[in-house]
Amino acid sequence: MPRVETTASQSRVISTRCCIVGGGPAGMLVGLLLARGGVTVTVLEKHADFLRDFRGDTVHPSTLEILQQIGLLDSFLALPHRREEQLLIRFGDGFHPVAEFCGLKPFGYMAFAPQWDFLDLLSDAARAHPNFTLRMSTEATGLLHDGARVVGVRAVDVQGELEVRSDIVIACDGRDSILRAASGLRVLDFGAPMDALWFRLPRSPTDIDNTFAVPGRGRLLAMINRTAYWQAALIVRKGSSTELRAQAMSEFHALVAPLLPFTDERIKHVAGWDQVKLLEVRVDRLQRWHRPGLLLIGDAAHAMSPAGGVGINLAIQDAVAAANVLGPALCNNVSIDEMLLARVQRRRWLPTVITQSVQRVLQRNLIAPALGAQPGPAAPMPRAARWVLQFPWVRRIPARFFGYGVRRERVVFGAVARTSEAVSNALAGFID
């Protein structure tokens, strides 16, 4: 367990081998894997619990593979979740399948599960190890340095200021990362033409039993079937949400209602702007994901567009790569130098660049023109697109790309609890 030291000034200092900032999917998974391998780990999560609405709840096949490799798949599938084998788009002439997971191996579906359940699953598994500590309501506020090297973080919890001293800090604190800002690392910002307004709508048993999108002129609507309700996102032009929020809710209702495949009355359940959550869409990445003593992964290293819903799944893959690369060194008390941190970035750089490039193409060629069009009813599906998408193998291409991604990781360190020597032997020749 981490050691707590008290000085004469009563400042609190915690020592740990690895400090992970951010208790999201990446932070909880890398913490679990490192703890399983015998590393002393402390995770800092600024919130008191995981219960926050409108978080990314997509669990793609690549993440299901990881859960299978670490023995948690059955526990995940026992949670309330929904499986989607097809994703549809509703054009003016009806619904059309555009992505098809069925037929893909080993998982022919994408799962939707509340992220708080997913995080509880990972945290419960991690807490089973005495060398793992999760500190809720503890917010990192800055980095600690010894010369040019990061040696921990400053934080605040319910008792006041706290220092967490560690051999390595892994920042998983999201697109608004405090540690990213404190690191001074250069950000490559690619921009995005849209923002997303998330809200809930009631669902009727007679509604279509799929997740789908509606490309209306001047706006886009995404509808995620959560069985008991619809989790919806109205995609609007970047920066236009401020003007929209200054208007009456009737204006919001008027934007959404024409895109719904059911009566206008249901949109009136969104009675105030407090029921609408703004997601400011960004697509960016750090040119370098590390500096001495510090590694950034997930959204802290590369903010993803919501197109394809792949942000969580790339973060999960980052976490596996980080554990595989850093775990043996941490277990064997080897100093973590920048060459080792650079290996993590090299392994995850190509998947990140390719995925963001595809998202940017979609934003530039599909989303931006749709949002810039004059408002009007949805157009029929283009004839050429209809002809191409009639073939199941074509519909499996986007499903495979977004569902499984590029360069899937395999869990080696932390797949099961075992000795550092066994882990080191298993990893021999695996890491490039």
C-alpha positions as CSV (number, residue, x, y, z in Angstrom):
1,M,0.0,0.0,0.0
2,P,1.2,3.6,-0.6
3,R,3.1,5.1,2.4
4,V,1.8,8.4,3.9
5,E,4.3,10.7,5.4
6,T,3.7,13.7,7.6
7,T,6.2,16.5,8.0
8,A,6.3,19.1,10.7
9,S,4.2,21.5,8.6
10,Q,1.6,18.7,8.4
11,S,1.7,18.6,4.6
12,R,0.7,15.2,3.3
13,V,2.9,13.2,1.0
14,I,2.0,9.8,-0.5
15,S,4.7,7.6,-2.2
16,T,3.7,5.1,-4.9
17,R,5.5,3.4,-7.8
18,C,3.0,4.7,-10.4
19,C,0.5,7.5,-10.1
20,I,-2.4,7.5,-12.6
21,V,-4.4,10.6,-12.9
22,G,-8.0,10.1,-14.2
23,G,-10.3,7.2,-13.3
24,G,-11.8,6.8,-16.7
25,P,-11.6,3.7,-18.9
26,A,-7.9,4.2,-19.7
27,G,-6.8,5.0,-16.2
28,M,-8.8,2.2,-14.5
29,L,-7.6,-0.4,-17.0
30,V,-3.9,0.5,-16.9
31,G,-4.2,0.6,-13.1
32,L,-5.7,-2.8,-13.0
33,L,-3.1,-4.3,-15.4
34,L,-0.2,-2.8,-13.5
35,A,-1.6,-3.9,-10.1
36,R,-2.1,-7.4,-11.4
37,G,1.5,-7.5,-12.4
38,G,2.7,-6.5,-8.9
39,V,3.2,-2.8,-9.4
40,T,2.1,-0.4,-6.6
41,V,-0.4,1.9,-8.2
42,T,-2.4,4.9,-7.0
43,V,-5.3,6.2,-9.2
44,L,-6.6,9.8,-8.6
45,E,-10.2,10.5,-9.7
46,K,-11.5,14.0,-9.1
47,H,-15.2,13.0,-8.8
48,A,-16.8,11.2,-5.8
49,D,-18.3,8.5,-8.1
50,F,-18.6,7.4,-11.7
51,L,-22.2,8.5,-12.1
52,R,-22.1,11.1,-14.8
53,D,-24.5,11.1,-17.7
54,F,-23.8,11.4,-21.5
55,R,-20.4,9.8,-21.2
56,G,-19.2,7.6,-24.0
57,D,-20.9,4.2,-23.5
58,T,-19.8,2.4,-26.6
59,V,-17.8,-0.8,-26.1
60,H,-16.5,-1.8,-29.4
61,P,-15.4,-5.4,-30.4
62,S,-11.7,-4.4,-29.7
63,T,-12.6,-3.7,-26.1
64,L,-14.6,-6.9,-25.8
65,E,-11.4,-8.7,-26.9
66,I,-9.4,-7.0,-24.1
67,L,-12.1,-7.9,-21.5
68,Q,-11.9,-11.5,-22.7
69,Q,-8.1,-11.6,-22.4
70,I,-8.2,-10.4,-18.8
71,G,-11.0,-12.7,-17.8
72,L,-13.7,-10.0,-17.3
73,L,-15.9,-10.6,-20.4
74,D,-18.5,-12.7,-18.6
75,S,-18.8,-10.2,-15.8
76,F,-19.2,-7.4,-18.4
77,L,-21.9,-9.3,-20.3
78,A,-23.8,-9.8,-17.0
79,L,-24.1,-6.0,-16.7
80,P,-27.1,-4.2,-18.3
81,H,-26.1,-3.7,-21.9
82,R,-27.4,-3.7,-25.4
83,R,-25.9,-5.3,-28.5
84,E,-26.0,-3.7,-31.9
85,E,-25.2,-5.7,-35.0
86,Q,-26.1,-3.0,-37.5
87,L,-26.0,0.8,-37.5
88,L,-28.5,2.6,-39.7
89,I,-29.0,6.0,-41.3
90,R,-32.4,7.5,-41.8
91,F,-32.7,9.3,-45.1
92,G,-35.7,10.9,-46.6
93,D,-36.7,7.6,-48.1
94,G,-36.3,5.5,-45.0
95,F,-33.7,3.6,-43.0
96,H,-30.6,2.1,-44.6
97,P,-27.9,0.0,-43.0
98,V,-24.4,1.5,-43.4
99,A,-22.3,-0.5,-40.9
100,E,-22.7,-4.2,-40.2
101,F,-20.9,-6.0,-37.4
102,C,-22.6,-9.4,-37.7
103,G,-20.2,-11.7,-39.5
104,L,-17.1,-10.1,-37.9
105,K,-14.9,-12.3,-35.7
106,P,-14.6,-12.9,-32.8
107,F,-17.3,-10.4,-31.8
108,G,-20.0,-9.6,-34.3
109,Y,-21.6,-6.8,-32.4
110,M,-21.0,-3.5,-30.6
111,A,-22.2,-3.1,-27.0
112,F,-23.7,-0.1,-25.3
113,A,-23.4,-0.1,-21.5
114,P,-23.5,2.6,-18.9
115,Q,-19.9,3.8,-18.4
116,W,-20.3,3.9,-14.6
117,D,-21.1,0.1,-14.7
118,F,-18.0,-0.5,-16.8
119,L,-15.8,1.6,-14.5
120,D,-17.2,-0.1,-11.4
121,L,-16.3,-3.5,-13.0
122,L,-12.7,-2.4,-13.6
123,S,-12.3,-0.7,-10.2
124,D,-13.7,-3.7,-8.3
125,A,-11.3,-6.0,-10.1
126,A,-8.4,-3.7,-9.3
127,R,-9.3,-3.2,-5.6
128,A,-8.9,-7.0,-5.2
129,H,-5.1,-6.3,-5.3
130,P,-3.6,-4.9,-2.1
131,N,-1.0,-2.9,-4.1
132,F,-3.8,-0.9,-5.8
133,T,-5.4,2.3,-4.3
134,L,-8.2,4.4,-5.8
135,R,-8.6,7.8,-4.3
136,M,-11.9,9.3,-5.2
137,S,-12.6,13.1,-4.8
138,T,-8.9,13.7,-5.4
139,E,-8.1,16.2,-8.1
140,A,-4.6,16.7,-9.6
141,T,-3.8,20.4,-9.8
142,G,-0.2,20.3,-11.2
143,L,3.1,18.4,-11.6
144,L,5.9,18.0,-9.2
145,H,9.4,18.3,-10.6
146,D,13.0,17.4,-9.6
147,G,14.9,19.4,-12.2
148,A,13.5,18.5,-15.6
149,R,12.0,15.2,-14.4
150,V,8.3,14.8,-13.3
151,V,8.3,13.1,-9.9
152,G,4.6,13.2,-9.0
153,V,1.6,15.4,-8.8
154,R,0.0,18.1,-6.6
155,A,-3.6,17.3,-5.7
156,V,-6.5,18.4,-3.6
157,D,-8.9,16.1,-1.7
158,V,-11.5,16.6,1.0
159,Q,-8.8,17.1,3.6
160,G,-6.8,19.7,1.6
161,E,-3.6,19.7,-0.3
162,L,-1.7,16.5,-1.1
163,E,1.5,15.5,-2.9
164,V,1.7,12.2,-4.6
165,R,5.3,11.2,-5.3
166,S,5.9,8.5,-7.9
167,D,8.4,7.1,-10.3
168,I,6.1,7.6,-13.2
169,V,2.9,9.6,-13.7
170,I,0.4,8.5,-16.3
171,A,-2.1,11.2,-17.3
172,C,-5.5,9.8,-18.3
173,D,-7.5,12.9,-17.4
174,G,-9.3,13.5,-20.7
175,R,-9.4,16.1,-23.3
176,D,-9.4,18.9,-20.7
177,S,-6.4,17.4,-19.1
178,I,-4.8,19.5,-16.3
179,L,-1.6,17.6,-16.7
180,R,-1.5,18.2,-20.4
181,A,-1.7,21.9,-19.8
182,A,1.0,21.7,-17.1
183,S,3.3,19.6,-19.2
184,G,4.1,22.3,-21.8
185,L,3.9,19.7,-24.6
186,R,2.9,21.0,-28.0
187,V,-0.7,20.3,-29.2
188,L,-1.5,19.8,-32.9
189,D,-5.1,21.1,-33.2
190,F,-7.0,20.0,-36.4
191,G,-10.3,21.7,-35.5
192,A,-13.8,20.4,-35.9
193,P,-16.9,21.9,-37.6
194,M,-19.4,20.8,-35.0
195,D,-20.4,20.5,-31.4
196,A,-22.8,18.0,-29.9
197,L,-25.9,18.6,-27.7
198,W,-26.7,15.5,-25.7
199,F,-30.2,14.8,-24.3
200,R,-32.6,11.9,-23.5
201,L,-35.9,11.1,-25.0
202,P,-38.4,8.5,-23.8
203,R,-38.6,5.3,-25.9
204,S,-41.7,3.4,-26.9
205,P,-41.8,-0.4,-27.4
206,T,-43.1,0.3,-30.9
207,D,-40.0,2.4,-31.9
208,I,-37.4,1.0,-34.3
209,D,-35.1,-1.4,-32.5
210,N,-31.8,0.1,-33.7
211,T,-29.2,2.8,-33.2
212,F,-29.3,5.3,-36.1
213,A,-28.3,8.7,-37.4
214,V,-30.4,11.3,-39.3
215,P,-28.6,13.6,-41.7
216,G,-31.0,16.5,-41.9
217,R,-30.1,19.6,-43.8
218,G,-28.4,22.1,-41.5
219,R,-28.1,19.7,-38.6
220,L,-27.5,16.0,-37.8
221,L,-29.1,13.8,-35.2
222,A,-27.7,10.6,-33.6
223,M,-30.1,8.3,-31.7
224,I,-28.6,5.6,-29.5
225,N,-31.1,2.9,-28.5
226,R,-30.6,2.4,-24.7
227,T,-33.6,0.1,-24.5
228,A,-35.5,2.1,-21.9
229,Y,-34.8,5.5,-23.5
230,W,-33.1,7.2,-26.4
231,Q,-29.7,8.8,-25.8
232,A,-29.7,11.5,-28.5
233,A,-27.2,14.0,-29.8
234,L,-28.0,17.0,-32.0
235,I,-24.9,17.9,-34.0
236,V,-24.7,21.6,-34.7
237,R,-22.2,24.0,-36.2
238,K,-19.2,24.8,-34.0
239,G,-19.9,27.6,-31.6
240,S,-23.6,27.9,-32.5
241,S,-24.8,26.3,-29.3
242,T,-24.3,29.6,-27.3
243,E,-26.8,31.4,-29.6
244,L,-29.1,28.4,-29.5
245,R,-29.1,28.3,-25.7
246,A,-30.1,31.9,-25.5
247,Q,-33.4,31.1,-27.3
248,A,-36.5,29.5,-26.0
249,M,-36.7,25.7,-25.8
250,S,-39.3,25.8,-28.5
251,E,-36.5,26.7,-31.0
252,F,-34.5,23.6,-29.9
253,H,-37.7,21.5,-30.3
254,A,-38.2,22.9,-33.8
255,L,-34.7,21.8,-34.8
256,V,-35.0,18.3,-33.5
257,A,-38.6,17.4,-34.2
258,P,-38.4,17.1,-38.0
259,L,-35.6,14.5,-37.7
260,L,-37.4,12.2,-35.3
261,P,-39.1,9.0,-36.6
262,F,-42.0,9.5,-34.2
263,T,-44.5,12.3,-33.2
264,D,-43.3,15.7,-32.3
265,E,-44.8,15.5,-28.8
266,R,-42.0,13.4,-27.4
267,I,-39.4,16.1,-27.8
268,K,-41.3,18.2,-25.3
269,H,-40.0,15.9,-22.6
270,V,-36.8,18.0,-22.9
271,A,-38.3,21.0,-21.0
272,G,-35.2,23.0,-20.2
273,W,-31.6,23.6,-21.1
274,D,-30.5,21.9,-17.9
275,Q,-31.5,18.6,-19.6
276,V,-29.1,19.3,-22.6
277,K,-25.4,18.6,-22.2
278,L,-22.9,20.3,-24.5
279,L,-19.9,18.4,-25.8
280,E,-17.4,20.7,-27.4
281,V,-15.9,18.5,-30.2
282,R,-12.2,18.6,-30.7
283,V,-9.7,16.7,-32.8
284,D,-6.1,17.1,-31.7
285,R,-3.1,15.2,-30.5
286,L,0.2,15.9,-28.8
287,Q,3.2,15.9,-31.0
288,R,5.0,14.2,-28.1
289,W,3.1,12.2,-25.5
290,H,5.8,12.2,-22.8
291,R,8.5,14.0,-21.0
292,P,10.8,12.6,-18.3
293,G,8.6,10.9,-15.6
294,L,5.3,11.6,-17.4
295,L,3.2,9.8,-20.0
296,L,-0.1,10.9,-21.5
297,I,-2.6,8.5,-23.1
298,G,-6.2,8.4,-24.2
299,D,-7.9,11.8,-24.8
300,A,-5.2,13.5,-22.8
301,A,-2.8,12.6,-25.6
302,H,-5.3,12.7,-28.5
303,A,-8.8,14.1,-28.4
304,M,-11.1,12.2,-30.9
305,S,-14.1,13.3,-32.8
306,P,-17.3,11.4,-31.7
307,A,-17.5,10.0,-35.3
308,G,-17.5,6.3,-34.9
309,G,-17.6,6.5,-31.1
310,V,-14.0,5.2,-30.9
311,G,-12.4,7.5,-28.3
312,I,-12.9,5.1,-25.4
313,N,-11.7,2.1,-27.4
314,L,-8.5,3.9,-28.5
315,A,-7.9,4.9,-24.9
316,I,-8.3,1.2,-23.9
317,Q,-5.8,0.2,-26.5
318,D,-3.4,2.9,-25.2
319,A,-3.7,1.5,-21.7
320,V,-2.9,-2.0,-22.7
321,A,0.2,-0.8,-24.7
322,A,1.3,1.3,-21.7
323,A,1.0,-1.7,-19.3
324,N,2.8,-4.0,-21.7
325,V,5.7,-1.6,-22.2
326,L,6.1,-0.1,-18.7
327,G,5.0,-3.0,-16.5
328,P,8.1,-5.2,-16.6
329,A,10.4,-2.2,-15.8
330,L,8.2,-1.0,-12.9
331,C,8.0,-4.6,-11.6
332,N,11.8,-5.0,-11.6
333,N,12.6,-1.5,-10.2
334,V,14.1,-0.4,-13.5
335,S,14.3,3.3,-14.1
336,I,11.6,4.6,-16.5
337,D,13.5,6.6,-19.1
338,E,12.1,8.5,-22.0
339,M,13.1,5.8,-24.5
340,L,10.7,3.5,-22.8
341,L,7.9,6.1,-22.8
342,A,8.6,6.8,-26.5
343,R,7.9,3.1,-27.2
344,V,4.3,3.5,-26.0
345,Q,3.8,6.5,-28.3
346,R,5.4,4.7,-31.3
347,R,3.2,1.7,-30.8
348,R,0.0,3.8,-30.6
349,W,0.9,6.6,-33.1
350,L,-0.2,5.0,-36.3
351,P,-3.6,3.9,-35.0
352,T,-4.2,7.4,-33.7
353,V,-3.1,9.2,-36.9
354,I,-5.1,6.8,-39.2
355,T,-8.3,7.0,-37.1
356,Q,-8.1,10.8,-36.8
357,S,-7.4,11.2,-40.5
358,V,-10.6,9.2,-41.3
359,Q,-12.6,11.3,-38.8
360,R,-11.2,14.5,-40.4
361,V,-12.3,13.3,-43.9
362,L,-15.8,12.5,-42.6
363,Q,-15.9,15.9,-40.9
364,R,-14.7,17.8,-44.0
365,N,-16.7,15.9,-46.7
366,L,-19.9,14.9,-45.0
367,I,-20.5,16.7,-41.7
368,A,-19.4,20.2,-42.5
369,P,-21.4,20.4,-45.8
370,A,-24.5,19.0,-44.1
371,L,-24.3,21.5,-41.3
372,G,-23.7,24.4,-43.8
373,A,-26.8,23.6,-45.8
374,Q,-30.0,25.5,-45.6
375,P,-32.4,23.9,-43.2
376,G,-34.9,21.5,-44.8
377,P,-36.2,18.0,-44.8
378,A,-33.8,15.0,-45.1
379,A,-32.9,14.1,-48.7
380,P,-33.2,10.5,-50.1
381,M,-30.2,8.3,-49.9
382,P,-27.9,9.0,-53.0
383,R,-28.4,6.3,-55.6
384,A,-24.7,5.5,-55.8
385,A,-24.4,5.0,-52.0
386,R,-27.5,2.8,-52.1
387,W,-26.0,0.6,-54.8
388,V,-22.7,0.2,-53.0
389,L,-24.2,-0.5,-49.6
390,Q,-26.4,-3.3,-50.8
391,F,-23.5,-5.6,-50.4
392,P,-22.9,-6.9,-46.8
393,W,-19.1,-7.0,-47.2
394,V,-19.1,-3.3,-48.0
395,R,-21.1,-2.5,-44.8
396,R,-18.6,-4.6,-42.8
397,I,-15.7,-2.3,-43.8
398,P,-16.7,0.7,-41.6
399,A,-17.8,-1.8,-38.9
400,R,-14.4,-3.5,-38.9
401,F,-12.4,-0.2,-39.1
402,F,-14.3,1.5,-36.2
403,G,-15.1,-1.7,-34.3
404,Y,-11.6,-3.3,-34.3
405,G,-9.4,-0.4,-35.3
406,V,-5.8,-0.4,-36.4
407,R,-3.1,-2.5,-34.7
408,R,-5.1,-4.2,-31.9
409,E,-3.2,-4.7,-28.7
410,R,-2.9,-8.0,-26.9
411,V,-2.8,-8.0,-23.1
412,V,0.5,-9.6,-21.9
413,F,1.4,-7.7,-18.7
414,G,-1.6,-8.1,-16.3
415,A,-3.5,-10.7,-18.2
416,V,-3.4,-12.7,-15.0
417,A,-1.6,-12.1,-11.7
418,R,1.8,-13.6,-11.9
419,T,5.5,-13.0,-11.0
420,S,7.5,-10.3,-12.6
421,E,10.0,-12.9,-13.9
422,A,7.2,-14.8,-15.7
423,V,5.9,-11.6,-17.2
424,S,9.3,-10.5,-18.4
425,N,9.8,-13.9,-20.1
426,A,6.4,-13.7,-21.8
427,L,7.2,-10.2,-23.1
428,A,10.5,-11.2,-24.6
429,G,10.5,-10.2,-28.2
430,F,6.9,-8.8,-28.0
431,I,7.7,-5.1,-27.6
432,D,9.1,-3.5,-30.7
